[in-house]
Amino acid sequence: MLVKNRLTYLSMVGIILLITIACNIPSSPPVDDLISPPPGQVLPEAQVVVTPKPDPEPDPGPNPVANPIPLLKPTGDELKSAKSYFNQEQNVLVSVFELENVNTKYALTDIYTLVHAFDANGTELKTATKFIDFLLPGEKTMIVSDLWLAEGEVTDSVTIDWDFGLSENVYAESPLQTHSPRVFYNESLEAYSITGAISNSSPSTYLEFQVNAVGFNNAGEIIGGGYTFITHIPGNNKVGFRLPGYFEEEPASIEFFPSKSLMTIDDDTSALHQNLEIVESNYIRYQSEMEGGFIIKNVGNQVINRFDTYLTFYDQDGSTCEVSISTGNLIFPGETAGISSFSPYLPQGCNFGEYELIIIPIESSGHELSNNPLKTENVQYVPGSFPTVTMTIINTFSKSINDAVVSVLLFNNQDEIISGGLTYVDTIPANGTVEASVQVTSIGEEAPARIDAYPALTTWTTIGD
């Protein structure tokens, strides 16, 4: 399992890039040129407005493509959109555009698109920026955007414009492949969700990778879509993903269109991931919830200030049912920690088969403490309709610890993890104690065979007054 440290300024760089792009892309055409759907039409098509810059310049920010690209002068005819769609349900506007590189010689690179939504008066309601890293000669892709409009705003027309460069570079086939699309419908929420999986055949770990999903009816017409950003795709591994789907009816088929985003990072060199080992993990289905947890150990000589967990629950047929992503707490060198993440609900129709847990260290730096000063004693299980685990937390340090967390794991007679929970602790006085109670999920009338408690410091924990 290979991972890459995430840079803390990535989000800020992405925001700056998006603002810069939005400001530089040419404005939308006159309102008279927009396509407006006739009365009663359900599947409107959005207009494509080709406005390439006559002399494009390389983007000054981080280039999502691995190697520098010699840009050539585009004519404006290299990119076409033959299919488009938009639909507004309440205040959510979803649009889909098919984009095709019709040039037979050159690849299109660093494709920035800007989607505009207008009302019947020609007033621009909102815009959405989408990025595609490249399109090979003759290659097609689809992009999906969702815009959350203000109350009372109604979309009458949608346009798209773009900017891109040309390159003679020949790109190798992407190591990332999407597969196993599946649609779930939540009757209580009256909402669709789409799940899938993405496999990575390279040693590199990809961060913040985007996937667009488009739904079609039996006639092959676009009826909606959705998109998501996958936070981590480890090298030589696969992860599941889930995204909201906005459809006018249940789709007959789903197609995925993966691409790098402006914030995507890939690298095949990382030593930090070797510092965390999964000692034990187990998840079981209890009614409609997945209960369990895991134990990890820091086998390195660095304090890991933060790590992320990526947990995928698969159906027996191999499709993805649910994905749970959470952030872990500080763990010291040599320390063993138990984690009980929240209990996800599996969607109706999922026949749980297996799960996959991936741990990704994110940050490592110095700390004023060399080890965890928190201990527990008197750990007790209290049965009932809402069972709890009580304990005494001991602070062995000479200063108070503020905003700590404690996780508990419950085991059965086979020494398997069967449930757990966590709670936050405000202040533990210097060289003092505090009582804590953690609510856990009921696992039946029998008490657990064993209970482990793991107090930990968080990224926001403070020491002293």
N, C-alpha and C positions, 0 to 999 in steps of 0.2 A: 504494500500500500504506500503510494507516494503522494506527498502533498507539498504545497508551496505556501510560504508565509504570505499572508495578505498584508499589503501596505496600508497603513492607516489613513493615508491621504487619498486613496482611490476614489472614494465617494465625492470628495470635493473636486478632484480633477474632472470626474464625469459630469458634475453639475456645470462647471465652467465651460466644458466643451459643448454641452447642450445649449447653453445660453449663447455662445459664440456662433454655433451653427444656425440657430433660429434667427439670429440677427443678420446673418450674411446671405441666407437663402433668399432669392428674389421673391417679391410679394406676389400675391395671388392675382389672377386675371380679373377683368371687369366682370361684374355680376351677370351682365347680359349673356356672357359666354358660358355660364354654368349650366350643367344639366340638372333640371328639376324633375322629380318623378311625377307622372300624371296622377290625377286623383285616384286613390284606391290601390295604387301599385304597391306591392309588398316588397319586391326585391329590386330596389333602385340600384343603378350603377353610378359610380362616382367618376368625375372627369379627371383625365390626366393632362397636366399642363407641363410641357417640356421646357425648362428654362435653365439649361446648363450655362455655367460661366464660360465666357469665350477663352479665358486663359487661366485655368485652375492652378492653384498653388497647393503644395503639400500642406496637410494639416500640421500646425505647430505642436500639437499635443502628442501624447503617446500613440504610436502607430500600432493598431491591432494586428497588422500583418507582420510576420516574423522578420522578413528581410526588406531593405529599402527598395522602393519600386520606381523605375523611371517612368514618369508620367508623360503621356502624349496628349496632343490637343484633340479633345472630342469635338464632333460635329453637331451633336445633339440628337442624332438619329440612331445611336447605338442602343439605347434603352427604350423599350416599348412596354406598354401595359394593355393587354388585350382583354383582360377580365377584371372587373371590380365590383364591389358590393358595399352597401352600408345599410344599417338599420338601427333605429333608436327604440329602446324599451325603457319607458319611464325616463330617467335622467342619464342612462348609459348609452352612448353611441359607439357602435362597433363598425369598423370599416376593414375591408380586405382588398388588397391589390396584388394582382399577379404581375411580376416584373420579368422581362426577358431580355437577355443580351442578344440582339440580332446581328451583331458583328461576327463575322466568321473567322476573324484573325486575332483580335485583341480581347483581353480580359478587361472587364470593368472593375475598378478598384475604389475603395473608400466611398461607397455610395451612401450619401446622406439624403434622406427623403423627409419632406415636411407635409403632413396631412392637415388640410384646413376644413373646418366645418362652418357653414353659413346658415343663417335663417332665411325666411322668405323675403326679408327686406335687404338681403345682401350683407348684413352685419356679420362679421366674423365672430363666432362664438368661442372657438378654442382651436388649438393646434397640437399636433403630436409629432415628435421627431422619432424616426426609425433609422437604424444603421445596418448596412450589409457590408461585410468586409470585401467580398469580390463575387463576380459572376464570370464563369468561363464562357468562351464563345459558344453561343447557342443555348446556354443554360437558363433555366427558369427557376424562379422562387416565388414565394408569397409572403407578404408581411401583413400583420394584424395589429391594429391599434384600438384601444378603448379610451374614450373620452368621457369623463364624468361632468355633465353639464349642470348648470344652475337650475333651480326649480323654475319651471315655466318655459325654459328654452326648448325650442323645437327645431330640429335640423331639417333644412330643405334641400341642401346640396352639399357635396363634399368634393374637394379637389386635392390633387397631389402635385408637388413639384420636387425636383431633385438636382443634385450636383454630384459629379463623379469624375474619376480620372481613367485613363487607358493605360494598359501595360502589355508588353510583349512577353512578360514572364509566364512560364507554364507552371501551374500549381499542381502539387501532388494531391492525390485523393485524400479527403479529410479522414482522420483516424476516428472521428466521432460519428456513430451511426445510431439513429433513433429507430425504435421498433415497438411492437406490442401496444398499439393505441387501443384505448377502451373508454367508453362513456358511462358515467354513473349519473343517476338523477335522484336528487334529494326531494322527496315529496313534501316534507314539512317546510323546506326553504324554497321550494319551487325553483330549484337551480340545478344546472348541469355542471359537472366537473369532468375533466379529461385527464386520464393518466397514461403514462408511457414509461419507457426505459431508454437510457442512452448508454451505449458502450464505447469505451475508449481503448483503442488498440495500441496507443503510443505510451511511452513511459512518462510523458508529461502530465501534470495535473492542470486542469483548466478551471479557472474561477470566473464566476459571473458570465455564464454562457447562456445565450437566449434561444428559446424554441418557440416558433409560431405554430399554431395548430389551426387547421381549416376544416370545417365540416361541410359535407356534400349530401344532397338528397339522392334518391334513386335515379334521378335524371342527370346526375352529375353537376347540378347547379350549386353554387355556393349558398349556404344558408346561415353562416356565422362562423365564429372562431374564438380564439383566445391566445394568450401568450404568457410566458413566464421566463424568469431568469434562474438558472440552476447554479447554486452557490459553489458547489464543488463537484468535479468529476475526476476522481483519482486515476492515475495512470494504470493501464492494464486492468481495468475494473469496469463495473457498470453501476449506475444508480437509477432509481426510479424517480419520477417527477409527477407532479399534479398541478393542474392549472384550472382556473374558472373558465367555463365555456358559455358563450352567449349565442343561443340558437333559437330560431323561430319554431323549430320542431326537432324531434330527435333525429340526429344525423344518421344516414345509412352508412357513411364511411368517414374516417378521419385521416388526414395526411399531415405529417410533421415537416417543418422546414427549419432546421437548426442553422444558427449562424453565430459568429462572434459578435459581441456587443462592444460599445466604446470602452467598457471597463474590463473586458476579458483579459486575463493574464495566463500565459502558459509557460512552464519552465520544467526542465527535467533534473534540476539540481536542488535538493533540499535535504538537510540533515536533521532538522527539528522533528520531522515525522517519526523518526526512529526512536525518539525519546519516550513515546507513550505506547504501552502495550495493553491489549485487552486481556485481562486475567480470566474473566468469566462474564457471561451474559445469558439471559433467558427471557423470553416473552411468551406468554400464553394468552389465549383468548378466554375472557370471562364475560359471558353474556355478549354484549356488543362492543366491549372495550378490550384493548390490549394492555395487559398488566405485566410488569417486570422491571428490569433494570440491568445494570452492568457494573463491573468492577474493573478499574484500570490502574496501572502503575507507571510512575515516572521513573524510567530506568536510566535517564541521562543525568548530567550534572548541572543542568540549568533549571531555574524556576520557570514553569510554564504559566504565564499570567492568564491565558485564555485558550480554550479549545472549543471547537464546534463538533457536534454529533449529527450525523446524517443517517437516519434510520428508515429503511424501506420495508414495507410489508407487502409480500407477494401472494397472489392467488395460487391455487394448486396448478392452474394452467400456465403459470409463469408471468401473467400480467400483473401490473402494479395496482394494489388496492389503496394504499395510503402512504404518505411520506411525513415523517416527523423530523424537524430540524430544531436544534436547541443549542444554547451556549453553555459551556462548562466553566467551572470556577478554577481559581488558582490552585496549583498542585506543586508541591516542593519535590526536589530530587529525592528519590527513594521512597516517596510516599505512595501508599495505596489508598484509593478513594472509591467509594461506591456512589453511583448516580442513579436516581430514579426520576426519569423524565415524566412529563404529563402523560396521561393515558389517552391515546387517540382512539376515536371510534372508527371502526371499519364500515364502509358503506354497505347498504343492503345489496345482496347478490354476490358479495365477496366470500369465497371459500378459502379461508386462510391456509396457506401452505408453508411458508417459511419467511424469515426476515433476514435482513443484512444490515449490520451495524458498521459504520465507518467513523473513525475518530480523526479529526484534523486539528493538530496544534496550529494556533494562529499567531500568538505573540509570546516572546520569551525575553525577559530582561531581569535586571537585578532587583532585589527586594531587601528591605532592612532586616527582615527575619530570615534565618537560615532553615527553619523548619516550622511546621504547624504547631502553634502553642495551645490548640484547643483539643480537649479530650472529653469523653463521655463516661458516665457511670449510671448505675441504677436504671438501665433500659428495661422498660416494662410494656407489655402488650395489654391494652384495655379493650375487651370485646364490646360489642354493641351494634346497633343499627349503623352507626358511623364510628367504626373502631379507630382508636388512636394508639400511638406509641409515645410514652412519656419518658423523660430522661433528665439527668443533671449534666449541664455543660460546664466544664472546668477550664478556666483561663490560667495557664501556667506562666504567663508573661507578666512583667512588672508594669505594664500599661493596659488600659482598657482596650477592648476590641469592639468596634462598632460596625453594625451591618454585616454580620456573618450569616451563614446558611448551614443547615444541617439536613442531610438526607438519611433515610432509613431504607433498608432492604429486608424483606421477609423471605424465609426459606422454608421449604417443606421437608419431609422426612428423608427425601432423596438428596437433600442439600442443593436443591434447585431454587433459584430466585423465582418467586411467584407474585410478588407485589412490592409496593414501596410508596414513598411519599417524601415531601420535603417541606420545610418552613424556614422563615427568616427570623433572625434574632437581632434585636435592636442594639443592645449594649451588654457586654459581659465585663464586669469590673476587673481591674487589675488584681491578679492573684485571687480571683473570686469565682463564684459560681452563679448560675442562673438556671431556672427550671424551664423546660421546653416541652411542647406537645406537638406531635405531627399526626395529622389525619391520614389514614391509609384506606385503600379500597377494601371493602369486605370481601373475603375469600371463602365464605362459608362459616359454619359454626365452629370449626376446629381452629384452635390457636396455632400460630406458626411454630415450627420446630426450633427455629432460631431467628434472632433479630440482630442486625448489625446497624450501628449508627455512625455516620461520618460527618463531623463538623468541618467546615471549610471556610476559608477567606474568599471574598469575591473581588472583582476588579474595582468595585466602589467601596470596599472595606477601608475604614480609617482606623488608625492606631493612636490611642491617647485622646485627651480631651480636645 
